[in-house]
Amino acid sequence: MKLLITGGAGFIGSNFIHHILGKYDDYEVICLDKLTYSGNKKNNESWSDDKRYTLVVGDICDQKLVDSLVKNVDAIVHFAAETHVDRSVLSAREFVMTNVIGTQTLLDSAKKYKKRFHHISTDEVFGELSPLESAFTEDTPYDPRSPYSASKAASDHLVRAYFHTHDLPITISNCTNNYGPYIYPEKLIPLTITNLLEGKKATVYGNGNQIRDWLHVSDHCAAIDLILHEGKIGETYGVGGDNQPTNLQIVQSIVALLGKSEEGSIEFVGDRPGHDFRYDINYSKINKELGWSPQMTLDQGLEQTVQWFKENESWWKPLKGSSYEKYMRDHMSDK
Ligand SMILES: NC(=O)c1ccc[n+]([C@@H]2O[C@H](COP(=O)([O-])OP(=O)(O)OC[C@H]3O[C@@H](n4cnc5c(N)ncnc54)[C@H](O)[C@@H]3O)[C@@H](O)[C@H]2O)c1
C-alpha cells in the first residue's frame, strides 16, 4: 500500500510514519509537508535512506502538486494543519488557508482520482465541557470556540460533505490532546518539561484548573491505523485517553518527575482568551467496533516523554533557541 501522509514532518504525522514503516514492510509513504515552524525533517531522519520513504516539501494548497502525488497513492492520511490555539488567537488567516482551503484542495484531488481519505481532527470542534457534563461523543453538536477549532470544524464538514455529495470514501477521527516524542515545545507538556530542564519556571495559564483528556501519541497512531484499514466508510470515530487531570496537576507531575520542588518551579500567568475549560471524549464506538483502547497510562506516558526530552536535547534546544524565543517574546510577554 502506498500512502500520502500530509503534515508527516510534524508531531503526530511523524509518529504515524514511524508506526507505519515500522509495522508494514511492504508499505510506502510519501510525506507532503510545507516544513512550517512546526515541521521538522529531523523527525523522520531515521527513514531518509529507506526506499519506502519520500519527503516532498510543498503546500497542501498547491492543487497541481497535490494532484501529481494523489494520483500515485492508494490512500491519503491528512494531518497537515496549523495547530496551535495561541497562534490562532493572534492571527487566524494561516489557519483558514491550510486547515480549510488545504483540506478542500486534497479532497478535490481525492475525488478526481477516487482515493481513500482519512482526516485527522480534534475534539476541540465540540467546544468545551463543564466539570460534570458527559464526555463528547461522535453525535455531539459542533461548537468550536477558537479560530483553530473553527477551522478544523470547517474541514470536518467539508470531508463529510464530499462523502455525501461525491461518494468519496472517507473516515474522520476526532482525538483529544496528544503528547509524546517529537511534540513541538510550545504546547503545555513539552513547554513545561523543556522550561524546567533549562532551569526556567513552568508557566500555567490562569489558575490551572482546566481539564484535558490526554492520549499518548502511540495510542493515537494505533487508532488511525485501525480506522484506515478497518473503519466503516463515512464514519467518524472519537479517540481519547482515560484521564481528566487539570493542567496544574500535569505540571506538578512533571515537576515531580524531574525531581524539582514545586516552590520556585511554577509561575501562574494570565489566562488565554476564550480558554476552553474541559475536553473529554467517549471512545466507546471505536472500542466496540474496532477493539481499540489506550494502552499507555498517563503516568507511564509522562515518564516516557520526560525521559525522551532529557535524551533528545539536540532535537528541542534549536527549536526553542531562535524563532521560538522571538515568538514567545513578541506575543506572550503580556501573559
Ligand atoms: N496535537 C494534538 O494534541 C492534536 C490532537 C487532536 C488532533 N490533532 C490534529 O492532528 C494533526 C497533526 O497535529 P500535530 O500536533 O502533529 O501538529 P504539528 O503542528 O506538529 O504538525 C503540523 C504539520 O503540518 C505541516 N503543515 C502546516 N501547514 C502546511 C501546509 N499548508 N502544507 C503542508 N504541510 C503543512 C507542518 O509543517 C507540520 O509538519 C492536526 O490536523 C491537528 O489538528 C492534534
The ligand as an SDF file (V2000), in Angstrom:
LIG
                    3D

 44 48  0  0  0  0  0  0  0  0999 V2000
   -1.5300   17.7390   18.8860 N   0  0  0  0  0  0  0  0  0  0  0  0
   -2.6980   17.3660   19.3630 C   0  0  0  0  0  0  0  0  0  0  0  0
   -2.8850   17.2600   20.5770 O   0  0  0  0  0  0  0  0  0  0  0  0
   -3.8250   17.0280   18.4230 C   0  0  0  0  0  0  0  0  0  0  0  0
   -4.9930   16.4460   18.9450 C   0  0  0  0  0  0  0  0  0  0  0  0
   -6.0180   16.0910   18.0800 C   0  0  0  0  0  0  0  0  0  0  0  0
   -5.8850   16.3160   16.7230 C   0  0  0  0  0  0  0  0  0  0  0  0
   -4.7560   16.9060   16.2340 N   0  0  0  0  0  0  0  0  0  0  0  0
   -4.6440   17.1010   14.7750 C   0  0  0  0  0  0  0  0  0  0  0  0
   -3.5840   16.2910   14.3310 O   0  0  0  0  0  0  0  0  0  0  0  0
   -2.9490   16.8950   13.2010 C   0  0  0  0  0  0  0  0  0  0  0  0
   -1.4520   16.9940   13.4490 C   0  0  0  0  0  0  0  0  0  0  0  0
   -1.2260   17.7820   14.6180 O   0  0  0  0  0  0  0  0  0  0  0  0
    0.2440   17.9700   15.2240 P   0  0  0  0  0  0  0  0  0  0  0  0
    0.0910   18.2300   16.6600 O   0  0  0  0  0  0  0  0  0  0  0  0
    1.1230   16.8710   14.7570 O   0  0  0  0  0  0  0  0  0  0  0  0
    0.6730   19.3320   14.5090 O   0  0  0  0  0  0  0  0  0  0  0  0
    2.1010   19.9500   14.1630 P   0  0  0  0  0  0  0  0  0  0  0  0
    1.8980   21.4140   14.2170 O   0  0  0  0  0  0  0  0  0  0  0  0
    3.1710   19.3270   14.9860 O   0  0  0  0  0  0  0  0  0  0  0  0
    2.3340   19.4770   12.6530 O   0  0  0  0  0  0  0  0  0  0  0  0
    1.6610   20.0360   11.5730 C   0  0  0  0  0  0  0  0  0  0  0  0
    2.4540   19.7160   10.3110 C   0  0  0  0  0  0  0  0  0  0  0  0
    1.7370   20.2190    9.1720 O   0  0  0  0  0  0  0  0  0  0  0  0
    2.6580   20.8820    8.3150 C   0  0  0  0  0  0  0  0  0  0  0  0
    1.9340   21.9080    7.5460 N   0  0  0  0  0  0  0  0  0  0  0  0
    1.3370   23.0290    8.0270 C   0  0  0  0  0  0  0  0  0  0  0  0
    0.7800   23.7190    7.0190 N   0  0  0  0  0  0  0  0  0  0  0  0
    1.0010   23.0080    5.8800 C   0  0  0  0  0  0  0  0  0  0  0  0
    0.6540   23.1940    4.5200 C   0  0  0  0  0  0  0  0  0  0  0  0
   -0.0390   24.2760    4.1260 N   0  0  0  0  0  0  0  0  0  0  0  0
    1.0390   22.2750    3.6120 N   0  0  0  0  0  0  0  0  0  0  0  0
    1.7520   21.1760    4.0100 C   0  0  0  0  0  0  0  0  0  0  0  0
    2.1160   20.9530    5.2810 N   0  0  0  0  0  0  0  0  0  0  0  0
    1.7400   21.8550    6.2120 C   0  0  0  0  0  0  0  0  0  0  0  0
    3.7010   21.4920    9.2460 C   0  0  0  0  0  0  0  0  0  0  0  0
    4.9120   21.7960    8.5690 O   0  0  0  0  0  0  0  0  0  0  0  0
    3.8440   20.3810   10.2800 C   0  0  0  0  0  0  0  0  0  0  0  0
    4.8110   19.4430    9.8810 O   0  0  0  0  0  0  0  0  0  0  0  0
   -3.6330   18.2410   13.0050 C   0  0  0  0  0  0  0  0  0  0  0  0
   -4.5790   18.1100   11.9770 O   0  0  0  0  0  0  0  0  0  0  0  0
   -4.3070   18.5100   14.3410 C   0  0  0  0  0  0  0  0  0  0  0  0
   -5.4590   19.3180   14.1670 O   0  0  0  0  0  0  0  0  0  0  0  0
   -3.7260   17.2660   17.0510 C   0  0  0  0  0  0  0  0  0  0  0  0
  1  2  1  0
  2  3  2  0
  2  4  1  0
  4  5  1  0
  4 44  2  0
  5  6  2  0
  6  7  1  0
  7  8  2  0
  8  9  1  0
  8 44  1  0
  9 10  1  0
  9 42  1  0
 10 11  1  0
 11 12  1  0
 11 40  1  0
 12 13  1  0
 13 14  1  0
 14 15  2  0
 14 16  1  0
 14 17  1  0
 17 18  1  0
 18 19  2  0
 18 20  1  0
 18 21  1  0
 21 22  1  0
 22 23  1  0
 23 24  1  0
 23 38  1  0
 24 25  1  0
 25 26  1  0
 25 36  1  0
 26 27  1  0
 26 35  1  0
 27 28  2  0
 28 29  1  0
 29 30  1  0
 29 35  2  0
 30 31  1  0
 30 32  2  0
 32 33  1  0
 33 34  2  0
 34 35  1  0
 36 37  1  0
 36 38  1  0
 38 39  1  0
 40 41  1  0
 40 42  1  0
 42 43  1  0
M  CHG  2   8   1  16  -1
M  END
$$$$
